[in-house]
Each structure stands twice: as structure tokens, then as C-alpha cells.
Amino acid sequence: MNDDELFTRFIYFGKTQLGYSVEETWLMAIGHLLDLMAAHKQFLGIEKPKRELTLDDILPIGGW
């Protein structure tokens, strides 16, 4: 996939799937756009998260 195809996919995804305008998609940080794409794919069930955490993994029992 060349750069033109890649940016076309980013614009398509930002506009149609996320509801942003073309300008908003162009001005968005690439890392943020990639995070939104991954979250959207997980929501649709297309992709699984690399690691699933529970609240107990983040806040251990017994407090902070």
C-alpha cells in the first residue's frame, strides 16, 4: 500500500466511520486517529484488544 492509498483510508475512516469532517481528520494527530480506529474496530468486534485489563488489575485490592 502506498502513501496515497493509506491517507485515503484515513480520510475515509475519519469521515464515514467516526463522523469527522475532512479538515478535522487532516488536523488530527495520527496517533489519536489510530487509537480511534482501533477502538472502533474493537467495538464492532473486528479486532480484539492486545491485552484486556480489569479494574482489579489497575487498582489492587487494599487501596492505593
PDB file of N, CA, C, O and CB in Angstrom:
ATOM      1  N   MET A   1       0.851  -1.166   0.000  1.00  0.00           N
ATOM      2  CA  MET A   1       0.000   0.000   0.000  1.00  0.00           C
ATOM      3  C   MET A   1       0.903   1.237   0.000  1.00  0.00           C
ATOM      4  O   MET A   1       1.800   1.362   0.834  1.00  0.00           O
ATOM      5  CB  MET A   1      -0.972  -0.007   1.228  1.00  0.00           C
ATOM      6  N   ASN A   2       0.662   2.126  -0.922  1.00  0.00           N
ATOM      7  CA  ASN A   2       1.480   3.340  -0.972  1.00  0.00           C
ATOM      8  C   ASN A   2       0.865   4.438  -0.089  1.00  0.00           C
ATOM      9  O   ASN A   2      -0.214   4.256   0.474  1.00  0.00           O
ATOM     10  CB  ASN A   2       1.621   3.839  -2.436  1.00  0.00           C
ATOM     11  N   ASP A   3       1.552   5.556   0.024  1.00  0.00           N
ATOM     12  CA  ASP A   3       1.115   6.627   0.921  1.00  0.00           C
ATOM     13  C   ASP A   3      -0.242   7.199   0.523  1.00  0.00           C
ATOM     14  O   ASP A   3      -1.054   7.521   1.391  1.00  0.00           O
ATOM     15  CB  ASP A   3       2.148   7.737   0.946  1.00  0.00           C
ATOM     16  N   ASP A   4      -0.498   7.330  -0.779  1.00  0.00           N
ATOM     17  CA  ASP A   4      -1.784   7.874  -1.224  1.00  0.00           C
ATOM     18  C   ASP A   4      -2.945   6.991  -0.787  1.00  0.00           C
ATOM     19  O   ASP A   4      -3.973   7.494  -0.333  1.00  0.00           O
ATOM     20  CB  ASP A   4      -1.796   8.031  -2.744  1.00  0.00           C
ATOM     21  N   GLU A   5      -2.787   5.684  -0.920  1.00  0.00           N
ATOM     22  CA  GLU A   5      -3.834   4.756  -0.502  1.00  0.00           C
ATOM     23  C   GLU A   5      -4.042   4.806   1.009  1.00  0.00           C
ATOM     24  O   GLU A   5      -5.174   4.747   1.490  1.00  0.00           O
ATOM     25  CB  GLU A   5      -3.487   3.331  -0.939  1.00  0.00           C
ATOM     26  N   LEU A   6      -2.949   4.915   1.747  1.00  0.00           N
ATOM     27  CA  LEU A   6      -3.033   4.961   3.203  1.00  0.00           C
ATOM     28  C   LEU A   6      -3.793   6.199   3.674  1.00  0.00           C
ATOM     29  O   LEU A   6      -4.676   6.095   4.526  1.00  0.00           O
ATOM     30  CB  LEU A   6      -1.631   4.942   3.815  1.00  0.00           C
ATOM     31  N   PHE A   7      -3.459   7.367   3.126  1.00  0.00           N
ATOM     32  CA  PHE A   7      -4.144   8.584   3.539  1.00  0.00           C
ATOM     33  C   PHE A   7      -5.593   8.597   3.075  1.00  0.00           C
ATOM     34  O   PHE A   7      -6.450   9.177   3.742  1.00  0.00           O
ATOM     35  CB  PHE A   7      -3.418   9.802   3.002  1.00  0.00           C
ATOM     36  N   THR A   8      -5.875   7.970   1.945  1.00  0.00           N
ATOM     37  CA  THR A   8      -7.268   7.854   1.501  1.00  0.00           C
ATOM     38  C   THR A   8      -8.063   7.032   2.498  1.00  0.00           C
ATOM     39  O   THR A   8      -9.209   7.362   2.804  1.00  0.00           O
ATOM     40  CB  THR A   8      -7.350   7.218   0.095  1.00  0.00           C
ATOM     41  N   ARG A   9      -7.460   5.958   3.008  1.00  0.00           N
ATOM     42  CA  ARG A   9      -8.152   5.139   4.016  1.00  0.00           C
ATOM     43  C   ARG A   9      -8.366   5.922   5.312  1.00  0.00           C
ATOM     44  O   ARG A   9      -9.419   5.814   5.939  1.00  0.00           O
ATOM     45  CB  ARG A   9      -7.350   3.854   4.305  1.00  0.00           C
ATOM     46  N   PHE A  10      -7.368   6.707   5.709  1.00  0.00           N
ATOM     47  CA  PHE A  10      -7.526   7.522   6.917  1.00  0.00           C
ATOM     48  C   PHE A  10      -8.666   8.519   6.761  1.00  0.00           C
ATOM     49  O   PHE A  10      -9.477   8.683   7.671  1.00  0.00           O
ATOM     50  CB  PHE A  10      -6.225   8.263   7.237  1.00  0.00           C
ATOM     51  N   ILE A  11      -8.731   9.187   5.608  1.00  0.00           N
ATOM     52  CA  ILE A  11      -9.791  10.163   5.374  1.00  0.00           C
ATOM     53  C   ILE A  11     -11.144   9.477   5.334  1.00  0.00           C
ATOM     54  O   ILE A  11     -12.109   9.964   5.924  1.00  0.00           O
ATOM     55  CB  ILE A  11      -9.545  10.930   4.069  1.00  0.00           C
ATOM     56  N   TYR A  12     -11.220   8.351   4.643  1.00  0.00           N
ATOM     57  CA  TYR A  12     -12.475   7.594   4.589  1.00  0.00           C
ATOM     58  C   TYR A  12     -12.926   7.216   5.993  1.00  0.00           C
ATOM     59  O   TYR A  12     -14.085   7.426   6.350  1.00  0.00           O
ATOM     60  CB  TYR A  12     -12.312   6.328   3.722  1.00  0.00           C
ATOM     61  N   PHE A  13     -12.023   6.663   6.788  1.00  0.00           N
ATOM     62  CA  PHE A  13     -12.382   6.204   8.121  1.00  0.00           C
ATOM     63  C   PHE A  13     -12.808   7.369   9.009  1.00  0.00           C
ATOM     64  O   PHE A  13     -13.810   7.286   9.719  1.00  0.00           O
ATOM     65  CB  PHE A  13     -11.213   5.458   8.756  1.00  0.00           C
ATOM     66  N   GLY A  14     -12.030   8.468   8.963  1.00  0.00           N
ATOM     67  CA  GLY A  14     -12.370   9.620   9.795  1.00  0.00           C
ATOM     68  C   GLY A  14     -13.707  10.226   9.427  1.00  0.00           C
ATOM     69  O   GLY A  14     -14.460  10.649  10.303  1.00  0.00           O
ATOM     70  N   LYS A  15     -14.011  10.272   8.136  1.00  0.00           N
ATOM     71  CA  LYS A  15     -15.249  10.905   7.683  1.00  0.00           C
ATOM     72  C   LYS A  15     -16.454   9.994   7.849  1.00  0.00           C
ATOM     73  O   LYS A  15     -17.458  10.402   8.435  1.00  0.00           O
ATOM     74  CB  LYS A  15     -15.121  11.318   6.234  1.00  0.00           C
ATOM     75  N   THR A  16     -16.373   8.771   7.346  1.00  0.00           N
ATOM     76  CA  THR A  16     -17.559   7.915   7.338  1.00  0.00           C
ATOM     77  C   THR A  16     -17.784   7.163   8.643  1.00  0.00           C
ATOM     78  O   THR A  16     -18.918   7.067   9.111  1.00  0.00           O
ATOM     79  CB  THR A  16     -17.457   6.932   6.221  1.00  0.00           C
ATOM     80  N   GLN A  17     -16.730   6.634   9.232  1.00  0.00           N
ATOM     81  CA  GLN A  17     -16.905   5.819  10.429  1.00  0.00           C
ATOM     82  C   GLN A  17     -16.948   6.641  11.713  1.00  0.00           C
ATOM     83  O   GLN A  17     -17.710   6.326  12.627  1.00  0.00           O
ATOM     84  CB  GLN A  17     -15.797   4.809  10.519  1.00  0.00           C
ATOM     85  N   LEU A  18     -16.134   7.696  11.786  1.00  0.00           N
ATOM     86  CA  LEU A  18     -16.065   8.483  13.015  1.00  0.00           C
ATOM     87  C   LEU A  18     -16.884   9.767  12.958  1.00  0.00           C
ATOM     88  O   LEU A  18     -17.145  10.375  13.997  1.00  0.00           O
ATOM     89  CB  LEU A  18     -14.637   8.820  13.316  1.00  0.00           C
ATOM     90  N   GLY A  19     -17.293  10.192  11.760  1.00  0.00           N
ATOM     91  CA  GLY A  19     -18.153  11.365  11.637  1.00  0.00           C
ATOM     92  C   GLY A  19     -17.430  12.702  11.666  1.00  0.00           C
ATOM     93  O   GLY A  19     -18.067  13.741  11.841  1.00  0.00           O
ATOM     94  N   TYR A  20     -16.110  12.697  11.496  1.00  0.00           N
ATOM     95  CA  TYR A  20     -15.354  13.946  11.447  1.00  0.00           C
ATOM     96  C   TYR A  20     -15.368  14.506  10.033  1.00  0.00           C
ATOM     97  O   TYR A  20     -15.557  13.762   9.071  1.00  0.00           O
ATOM     98  CB  TYR A  20     -13.903  13.728  11.925  1.00  0.00           C
ATOM     99  N   SER A  21     -15.172  15.802   9.902  1.00  0.00           N
ATOM    100  CA  SER A  21     -15.030  16.388   8.574  1.00  0.00           C
ATOM    101  C   SER A  21     -13.636  16.048   8.042  1.00  0.00           C
ATOM    102  O   SER A  21     -12.767  15.592   8.786  1.00  0.00           O
ATOM    103  CB  SER A  21     -15.259  17.939   8.611  1.00  0.00           C
ATOM    104  N   VAL A  22     -13.441  16.277   6.755  1.00  0.00           N
ATOM    105  CA  VAL A  22     -12.132  16.010   6.153  1.00  0.00           C
ATOM    106  C   VAL A  22     -11.073  16.887   6.813  1.00  0.00           C
ATOM    107  O   VAL A  22      -9.960  16.430   7.073  1.00  0.00           O
ATOM    108  CB  VAL A  22     -12.167  16.259   4.620  1.00  0.00           C
ATOM    109  N   GLU A  23     -11.415  18.146   7.085  1.00  0.00           N
ATOM    110  CA  GLU A  23     -10.458  19.059   7.720  1.00  0.00           C
ATOM    111  C   GLU A  23     -10.086  18.583   9.121  1.00  0.00           C
ATOM    112  O   GLU A  23      -8.915  18.606   9.497  1.00  0.00           O
ATOM    113  CB  GLU A  23     -11.038  20.478   7.787  1.00  0.00           C
ATOM    114  N   GLU A  24     -11.092  18.147   9.897  1.00  0.00           N
ATOM    115  CA  GLU A  24     -10.819  17.657  11.251  1.00  0.00           C
ATOM    116  C   GLU A  24      -9.930  16.414  11.210  1.00  0.00           C
ATOM    117  O   GLU A  24      -9.039  16.254  12.045  1.00  0.00           O
ATOM    118  CB  GLU A  24     -12.138  17.343  11.987  1.00  0.00           C
ATOM    119  N   THR A  25     -10.174  15.540  10.242  1.00  0.00           N
ATOM    120  CA  THR A  25      -9.361  14.339  10.123  1.00  0.00           C
ATOM    121  C   THR A  25      -7.928  14.676   9.751  1.00  0.00           C
ATOM    122  O   THR A  25      -6.996  14.082  10.293  1.00  0.00           O
ATOM    123  CB  THR A  25      -9.958  13.398   9.093  1.00  0.00           C
ATOM    124  N   TRP A  26      -7.734  15.621   8.835  1.00  0.00           N
ATOM    125  CA  TRP A  26      -6.378  16.027   8.441  1.00  0.00           C
ATOM    126  C   TRP A  26      -5.623  16.659   9.596  1.00  0.00           C
ATOM    127  O   TRP A  26      -4.415  16.460   9.730  1.00  0.00           O
ATOM    128  CB  TRP A  26      -6.435  17.002   7.271  1.00  0.00           C
ATOM    129  N   LEU A  27      -6.320  17.420  10.431  1.00  0.00           N
ATOM    130  CA  LEU A  27      -5.655  18.139  11.515  1.00  0.00           C
ATOM    131  C   LEU A  27      -5.453  17.286  12.772  1.00  0.00           C
ATOM    132  O   LEU A  27      -4.754  17.692  13.701  1.00  0.00           O
ATOM    133  CB  LEU A  27      -6.452  19.368  11.866  1.00  0.00           C
ATOM    134  N   MET A  28      -6.068  16.111  12.790  1.00  0.00           N
ATOM    135  CA  MET A  28      -5.965  15.232  13.958  1.00  0.00           C
ATOM    136  C   MET A  28      -4.569  14.600  14.015  1.00  0.00           C
ATOM    137  O   MET A  28      -3.993  14.257  12.983  1.00  0.00           O
ATOM    138  CB  MET A  28      -7.061  14.129  13.912  1.00  0.00           C
ATOM    139  N   ALA A  29      -4.046  14.454  15.206  1.00  0.00           N
ATOM    140  CA  ALA A  29      -2.760  13.762  15.377  1.00  0.00           C
ATOM    141  C   ALA A  29      -2.911  12.314  14.918  1.00  0.00           C
ATOM    142  O   ALA A  29      -3.924  11.675  15.202  1.00  0.00           O
ATOM    143  CB  ALA A  29      -2.278  13.823  16.867  1.00  0.00           C
ATOM    144  N   ILE A  30      -1.925  11.804  14.222  1.00  0.00           N
ATOM    145  CA  ILE A  30      -2.016  10.461  13.636  1.00  0.00           C
ATOM    146  C   ILE A  30      -2.183   9.389  14.711  1.00  0.00           C
ATOM    147  O   ILE A  30      -2.903   8.413  14.500  1.00  0.00           O
ATOM    148  CB  ILE A  30      -0.770  10.164  12.796  1.00  0.00           C
ATOM    149  N   GLY A  31      -1.537   9.556  15.840  1.00  0.00           N
ATOM    150  CA  GLY A  31      -1.669   8.590  16.929  1.00  0.00           C
ATOM    151  C   GLY A  31      -3.081   8.540  17.471  1.00  0.00           C
ATOM    152  O   GLY A  31      -3.596   7.469  17.791  1.00  0.00           O
ATOM    153  N   HIS A  32      -3.708   9.708  17.576  1.00  0.00           N
ATOM    154  CA  HIS A  32      -5.093   9.779  18.053  1.00  0.00           C
ATOM    155  C   HIS A  32      -6.033   9.092  17.063  1.00  0.00           C
ATOM    156  O   HIS A  32      -6.928   8.347  17.463  1.00  0.00           O
ATOM    157  CB  HIS A  32      -5.521  11.251  18.266  1.00  0.00           C
ATOM    158  N   LEU A  33      -5.828   9.344  15.784  1.00  0.00           N
ATOM    159  CA  LEU A  33      -6.655   8.706  14.763  1.00  0.00           C
ATOM    160  C   LEU A  33      -6.487   7.191  14.791  1.00  0.00           C
ATOM    161  O   LEU A  33      -7.472   6.462  14.675  1.00  0.00           O
ATOM    162  CB  LEU A  33      -6.304   9.250  13.374  1.00  0.00           C
ATOM    163  N   LEU A  34      -5.264   6.709  14.943  1.00  0.00           N
ATOM    164  CA  LEU A  34      -5.030   5.264  15.008  1.00  0.00           C
ATOM    165  C   LEU A  34      -5.683   4.647  16.248  1.00  0.00           C
ATOM    166  O   LEU A  34      -6.223   3.543  16.172  1.00  0.00           O
ATOM    167  CB  LEU A  34      -3.524   4.971  15.008  1.00  0.00           C
ATOM    168  N   ASP A  35      -5.640   5.345  17.386  1.00  0.00           N
ATOM    169  CA  ASP A  35      -6.306   4.864  18.599  1.00  0.00           C
ATOM    170  C   ASP A  35      -7.812   4.781  18.392  1.00  0.00           C
ATOM    171  O   ASP A  35      -8.444   3.806  18.798  1.00  0.00           O
ATOM    172  CB  ASP A  35      -5.986   5.780  19.790  1.00  0.00           C
ATOM    173  N   LEU A  36      -8.394   5.812  17.757  1.00  0.00           N
ATOM    174  CA  LEU A  36      -9.832   5.800  17.486  1.00  0.00           C
ATOM    175  C   LEU A  36     -10.206   4.670  16.530  1.00  0.00           C
ATOM    176  O   LEU A  36     -11.253   4.042  16.685  1.00  0.00           O
ATOM    177  CB  LEU A  36     -10.276   7.145  16.904  1.00  0.00           C
ATOM    178  N   MET A  37      -9.356   4.416  15.550  1.00  0.00           N
ATOM    179  CA  MET A  37      -9.622   3.323  14.610  1.00  0.00           C
ATOM    180  C   MET A  37      -9.599   1.976  15.327  1.00  0.00           C
ATOM    181  O   MET A  37     -10.458   1.129  15.081  1.00  0.00           O
ATOM    182  CB  MET A  37      -8.590   3.332  13.464  1.00  0.00           C
ATOM    183  N   ALA A  38      -8.629   1.774  16.208  1.00  0.00           N
ATOM    184  CA  ALA A  38      -8.529   0.514  16.947  1.00  0.00           C
ATOM    185  C   ALA A  38      -9.719   0.338  17.881  1.00  0.00           C
ATOM    186  O   ALA A  38     -10.268  -0.760  17.981  1.00  0.00           O
ATOM    187  CB  ALA A  38      -7.220   0.461  17.746  1.00  0.00           C
ATOM    188  N   ALA A  39     -10.123   1.402  18.566  1.00  0.00           N
ATOM    189  CA  ALA A  39     -11.279   1.314  19.468  1.00  0.00           C
ATOM    190  C   ALA A  39     -12.557   1.019  18.687  1.00  0.00           C
ATOM    191  O   ALA A  39     -13.393   0.236  19.137  1.00  0.00           O
ATOM    192  CB  ALA A  39     -11.439   2.621  20.270  1.00  0.00           C
ATOM    193  N   HIS A  40     -12.710   1.638  17.530  1.00  0.00           N
ATOM    194  CA  HIS A  40     -13.887   1.408  16.699  1.00  0.00           C
ATOM    195  C   HIS A  40     -13.933  -0.043  16.216  1.00  0.00           C
ATOM    196  O   HIS A  40     -14.997  -0.661  16.223  1.00  0.00           O
ATOM    197  CB  HIS A  40     -13.895   2.370  15.499  1.00  0.00           C
ATOM    198  N   LYS A  41     -12.803  -0.583  15.802  1.00  0.00           N
ATOM    199  CA  LYS A  41     -12.743  -1.967  15.350  1.00  0.00           C
ATOM    200  C   LYS A  41     -13.046  -2.931  16.495  1.00  0.00           C
ATOM    201  O   LYS A  41     -13.696  -3.954  16.282  1.00  0.00           O
ATOM    202  CB  LYS A  41     -11.369  -2.272  14.752  1.00  0.00           C
ATOM    203  N   GLN A  42     -12.579  -2.615  17.715  1.00  0.00           N
ATOM    204  CA  GLN A  42     -12.877  -3.454  18.871  1.00  0.00           C
ATOM    205  C   GLN A  42     -14.361  -3.396  19.197  1.00  0.00           C
ATOM    206  O   GLN A  42     -14.962  -4.413  19.542  1.00  0.00           O
ATOM    207  CB  GLN A  42     -12.047  -3.018  20.086  1.00  0.00           C
ATOM    208  N   PHE A  43     -14.957  -2.210  19.089  1.00  0.00           N
ATOM    209  CA  PHE A  43     -16.385  -2.052  19.364  1.00  0.00           C
ATOM    210  C   PHE A  43     -17.216  -2.884  18.392  1.00  0.00           C
ATOM    211  O   PHE A  43     -18.218  -3.477  18.791  1.00  0.00           O
ATOM    212  CB  PHE A  43     -16.790  -0.570  19.277  1.00  0.00           C
ATOM    213  N   LEU A  44     -16.815  -2.935  17.131  1.00  0.00           N
ATOM    214  CA  LEU A  44     -17.544  -3.701  16.120  1.00  0.00           C
ATOM    215  C   LEU A  44     -17.234  -5.196  16.178  1.00  0.00           C
ATOM    216  O   LEU A  44     -17.919  -5.993  15.537  1.00  0.00           O
ATOM    217  CB  LEU A  44     -17.218  -3.170  14.741  1.00  0.00           C
ATOM    218  N   GLY A  45     -16.212  -5.582  16.939  1.00  0.00           N
ATOM    219  CA  GLY A  45     -15.837  -6.983  17.046  1.00  0.00           C
ATOM    220  C   GLY A  45     -14.920  -7.450  15.935  1.00  0.00           C
ATOM    221  O   GLY A  45     -14.699  -8.652  15.784  1.00  0.00           O
ATOM    222  N   ILE A  46     -14.383  -6.528  15.157  1.00  0.00           N
ATOM    223  CA  ILE A  46     -13.475  -6.873  14.067  1.00  0.00           C
ATOM    224  C   ILE A  46     -12.097  -7.227  14.620  1.00  0.00           C
ATOM    225  O   ILE A  46     -11.392  -8.069  14.064  1.00  0.00           O
ATOM    226  CB  ILE A  46     -13.369  -5.710  13.059  1.00  0.00           C
ATOM    227  N   GLU A  47     -11.729  -6.588  15.700  1.00  0.00           N
ATOM    228  CA  GLU A  47     -10.389  -6.725  16.262  1.00  0.00           C
ATOM    229  C   GLU A  47     -10.507  -6.929  17.768  1.00  0.00           C
ATOM    230  O   GLU A  47     -11.427  -6.407  18.397  1.00  0.00           O
ATOM    231  CB  GLU A  47      -9.510  -5.478  15.936  1.00  0.00           C
ATOM    232  N   LYS A  48      -9.582  -7.684  18.343  1.00  0.00           N
ATOM    233  CA  LYS A  48      -9.558  -7.881  19.792  1.00  0.00           C
ATOM    234  C   LYS A  48      -8.436  -7.038  20.396  1.00  0.00           C
ATOM    235  O   LYS A  48      -7.403  -6.834  19.758  1.00  0.00           O
ATOM    236  CB  LYS A  48      -9.370  -9.388  20.147  1.00  0.00           C
ATOM    237  N   PRO A  49      -8.632  -6.542  21.633  1.00  0.00           N
ATOM    238  CA  PRO A  49      -7.545  -5.796  22.267  1.00  0.00           C
ATOM    239  C   PRO A  49      -6.344  -6.700  22.513  1.00  0.00           C
ATOM    240  O   PRO A  49      -6.492  -7.903  22.726  1.00  0.00           O
ATOM    241  CB  PRO A  49      -8.018  -5.171  23.589  1.00  0.00           C
ATOM    242  N   LYS A  50      -5.163  -6.111  22.481  1.00  0.00           N
ATOM    243  CA  LYS A  50      -3.949  -6.899  22.691  1.00  0.00           C
ATOM    244  C   LYS A  50      -3.885  -7.429  24.115  1.00  0.00           C
ATOM    245  O   LYS A  50      -3.364  -8.517  24.359  1.00  0.00           O
ATOM    246  CB  LYS A  50      -2.704  -6.061  22.386  1.00  0.00           C
ATOM    247  N   ARG A  51      -4.417  -6.653  25.054  1.00  0.00           N
ATOM    248  CA  ARG A  51      -4.395  -7.060  26.450  1.00  0.00           C
ATOM    249  C   ARG A  51      -5.649  -6.518  27.115  1.00  0.00           C
ATOM    250  O   ARG A  51      -5.947  -5.329  27.010  1.00  0.00           O
ATOM    251  CB  ARG A  51      -3.106  -6.554  27.173  1.00  0.00           C
ATOM    252  N   GLU A  52      -6.383  -7.384  27.796  1.00  0.00           N
ATOM    253  CA  GLU A  52      -7.586  -6.955  28.492  1.00  0.00           C
ATOM    254  C   GLU A  52      -7.258  -6.795  29.974  1.00  0.00           C
ATOM    255  O   GLU A  52      -6.684  -7.692  30.591  1.00  0.00           O
ATOM    256  CB  GLU A  52      -8.752  -7.969  28.280  1.00  0.00           C
ATOM    257  N   LEU A  53      -7.624  -5.660  30.533  1.00  0.00           N
ATOM    258  CA  LEU A  53      -7.407  -5.385  31.945  1.00  0.00           C
ATOM    259  C   LEU A  53      -8.745  -5.263  32.657  1.00  0.00           C
ATOM    260  O   LEU A  53      -9.736  -4.808  32.085  1.00  0.00           O
ATOM    261  CB  LEU A  53      -6.574  -4.103  32.133  1.00  0.00           C
ATOM    262  N   THR A  54      -8.751  -5.677  33.905  1.00  0.00           N
ATOM    263  CA  THR A  54      -9.929  -5.466  34.742  1.00  0.00           C
ATOM    264  C   THR A  54      -9.601  -4.359  35.739  1.00  0.00           C
ATOM    265  O   THR A  54      -8.455  -3.922  35.841  1.00  0.00           O
ATOM    266  CB  THR A  54     -10.358  -6.790  35.478  1.00  0.00           C
ATOM    267  N   LEU A  55     -10.594  -3.920  36.457  1.00  0.00           N
ATOM    268  CA  LEU A  55     -10.382  -2.886  37.462  1.00  0.00           C
ATOM    269  C   LEU A  55      -9.415  -3.362  38.536  1.00  0.00           C
ATOM    270  O   LEU A  55      -8.631  -2.567  39.055  1.00  0.00           O
ATOM    271  CB  LEU A  55     -11.710  -2.476  38.094  1.00  0.00           C
ATOM    272  N   ASP A  56      -9.459  -4.657  38.879  1.00  0.00           N
ATOM    273  CA  ASP A  56      -8.541  -5.196  39.888  1.00  0.00           C
ATOM    274  C   ASP A  56      -7.093  -5.181  39.399  1.00  0.00           C
ATOM    275  O   ASP A  56      -6.178  -5.097  40.219  1.00  0.00           O
ATOM    276  CB  ASP A  56      -8.948  -6.624  40.263  1.00  0.00           C
ATOM    277  N   ASP A  57      -6.864  -5.259  38.109  1.00  0.00           N
ATOM    278  CA  ASP A  57      -5.510  -5.168  37.575  1.00  0.00           C
ATOM    279  C   ASP A  57      -4.956  -3.762  37.745  1.00  0.00           C
ATOM    280  O   ASP A  57      -3.757  -3.583  37.954  1.00  0.00           O
ATOM    281  CB  ASP A  57      -5.486  -5.570  36.099  1.00  0.00           C
ATOM    282  N   ILE A  58      -5.818  -2.779  37.658  1.00  0.00           N
ATOM    283  CA  ILE A  58      -5.385  -1.379  37.717  1.00  0.00           C
ATOM    284  C   ILE A  58      -5.310  -0.895  39.161  1.00  0.00           C
ATOM    285  O   ILE A  58      -4.327  -0.271  39.561  1.00  0.00           O
ATOM    286  CB  ILE A  58      -6.340  -0.484  36.909  1.00  0.00           C
ATOM    287  N   LEU A  59      -6.346  -1.182  39.937  1.00  0.00           N
ATOM    288  CA  LEU A  59      -6.368  -0.787  41.363  1.00  0.00           C
ATOM    289  C   LEU A  59      -6.345  -2.064  42.202  1.00  0.00           C
ATOM    290  O   LEU A  59      -7.380  -2.716  42.343  1.00  0.00           O
ATOM    291  CB  LEU A  59      -7.647   0.097  41.707  1.00  0.00           C
ATOM    292  N   PRO A  60      -5.199  -2.436  42.759  1.00  0.00           N
ATOM    293  CA  PRO A  60      -5.117  -3.668  43.540  1.00  0.00           C
ATOM    294  C   PRO A  60      -5.995  -3.606  44.795  1.00  0.00           C
ATOM    295  O   PRO A  60      -6.296  -2.533  45.317  1.00  0.00           O
ATOM    296  CB  PRO A  60      -3.665  -3.942  43.932  1.00  0.00           C
ATOM    297  N   ILE A  61      -6.381  -4.761  45.245  1.00  0.00           N
ATOM    298  CA  ILE A  61      -7.222  -4.858  46.455  1.00  0.00           C
ATOM    299  C   ILE A  61      -6.420  -4.303  47.637  1.00  0.00           C
ATOM    300  O   ILE A  61      -5.236  -4.603  47.788  1.00  0.00           O
ATOM    301  CB  ILE A  61      -7.677  -6.358  46.729  1.00  0.00           C
ATOM    302  N   GLY A  62      -7.067  -3.504  48.460  1.00  0.00           N
ATOM    303  CA  GLY A  62      -6.409  -2.921  49.620  1.00  0.00           C
ATOM    304  C   GLY A  62      -6.112  -1.445  49.448  1.00  0.00           C
ATOM    305  O   GLY A  62      -5.474  -0.837  50.308  1.00  0.00           O
ATOM    306  N   GLY A  63      -6.554  -0.877  48.380  1.00  0.00           N
ATOM    307  CA  GLY A  63      -6.373   0.565  48.213  1.00  0.00           C
ATOM    308  C   GLY A  63      -5.193   0.942  47.368  1.00  0.00           C
ATOM    309  O   GLY A  63      -4.631   0.133  46.631  1.00  0.00           O
ATOM    310  N   TRP A  64      -4.841   2.174  47.497  1.00  0.00           N
ATOM    311  CA  TRP A  64      -3.822   2.777  46.655  1.00  0.00           C
ATOM    312  C   TRP A  64      -2.505   2.542  47.287  1.00  0.00           C
ATOM    313  O   TRP A  64      -1.480   2.964  46.753  1.00  0.00           O
ATOM    314  CB  TRP A  64      -4.062   4.268  46.437  1.00  0.00           C
TER     315      TRP A  64
END
